[in-house]
C-alpha cells in the first residue's frame, strides 16, 4: 500500500543541488570565521572548501567573535539562535555556482 509518506520519502530531488545534499549526503563538516579577512569558511565532508564574505550577512558582519562562534550546524544548515540568522548549504553552493558564471576582472 502506497501512503503519502512513501511518496514523499521515495521522491527524487529534481534540482542538482538538492540531489547532492539529500541523495549524495553532502554536508558541512566544520565552519570558521575570519573577521579581518571578511570570510566564512566551510569545510565539506568531501574535503572541499567553500568561502563567502561575512559582510554578505549584516547580522553576522556586526556580530562579535563570541556571537559568531555560538552556532548550531546540522550539516545542511547553520543557525545562530542569539542572532536569529540561518545559512544553508544550498545557499553556499548556489553562491559558488554563481561565481563560476561571473567573468574574472583584471
C-alpha positions in Angstrom: 0.0 0.0 0.0 1.4 3.4 -1.0 0.9 6.1 1.5 1.6 9.8 1.0 4.6 9.4 3.4 6.0 6.8 0.9 5.5 9.2 -2.0 7.4 12.0 -0.2 10.3 9.8 1.0 10.7 8.0 -2.3 10.6 11.1 -4.5 13.9 12.0 -6.1 15.1 15.6 -6.0 14.9 17.3 -9.4 17.3 20.1 -8.5 21.0 19.0 -8.9 22.0 20.9 -5.7 19.3 19.1 -3.7 20.5 15.8 -5.2 24.0 16.5 -3.9 22.7 17.3 -0.4 19.8 14.9 0.1 20.7 12.0 -2.1 24.5 12.3 -2.2 24.9 13.1 1.5 26.9 16.3 1.1 27.3 18.1 4.4 29.1 21.0 6.1 31.6 19.4 8.5 33.3 22.5 10.0 32.8 26.2 9.9 35.3 29.0 10.6 35.1 32.8 10.6 37.8 35.4 10.0 36.5 38.8 10.6 39.8 40.5 9.4 39.6 38.7 6.1 35.7 39.1 5.9 35.3 35.4 5.4 33.1 32.5 6.4 34.9 29.3 5.5 33.1 25.9 5.3 34.8 22.5 5.1 32.5 19.9 3.4 32.6 16.2 4.1 34.0 15.7 0.6 37.1 17.7 1.6 36.1 20.8 -0.5 36.2 24.3 1.0 33.6 27.0 0.3 34.1 30.6 1.2 31.7 33.5 1.4 32.2 37.1 2.6 30.9 37.6 6.1 29.8 41.1 5.1 27.1 39.5 2.9 25.1 38.9 6.1 24.6 42.1 8.2 23.7 40.2 11.3 26.9 38.2 11.1 29.1 41.1 10.0 28.0 43.1 13.0 28.4 40.2 15.5 31.2 39.8 18.0 33.6 36.8 17.6 31.9 35.2 20.6 28.5 35.6 18.9 29.8 34.2 15.6 31.0 31.1 17.4 27.7 30.4 19.1 26.0 28.5 16.2 24.4 25.1 15.6 25.4 23.1 12.5 23.3 20.1 11.4 25.3 19.6 8.2 22.8 21.3 5.9 22.2 24.5 7.8 23.9 26.8 10.3 21.8 28.7 12.9 22.7 31.4 15.3 20.0 31.5 17.9 21.2 34.7 19.6 21.4 36.5 16.2 18.3 34.9 14.7 20.3 34.1 11.5 20.2 31.0 9.3 22.5 30.0 6.4 22.1 26.9 4.3 24.5 24.6 2.5 22.2 25.1 -0.5 22.9 28.8 -0.4 26.7 28.3 -0.2 26.6 26.0 -3.2 24.4 28.4 -5.2 26.8 31.2 -4.4 29.8 29.1 -5.7 27.9 28.3 -8.9 27.1 32.0 -9.5 30.7 32.9 -9.1 31.6 30.4 -11.8 29.4 32.3 -14.2 31.0 35.7 -13.5 34.0 36.6 -15.7 37.2 37.5 -13.9 38.0 41.2 -13.9 41.6 42.3 -14.2 
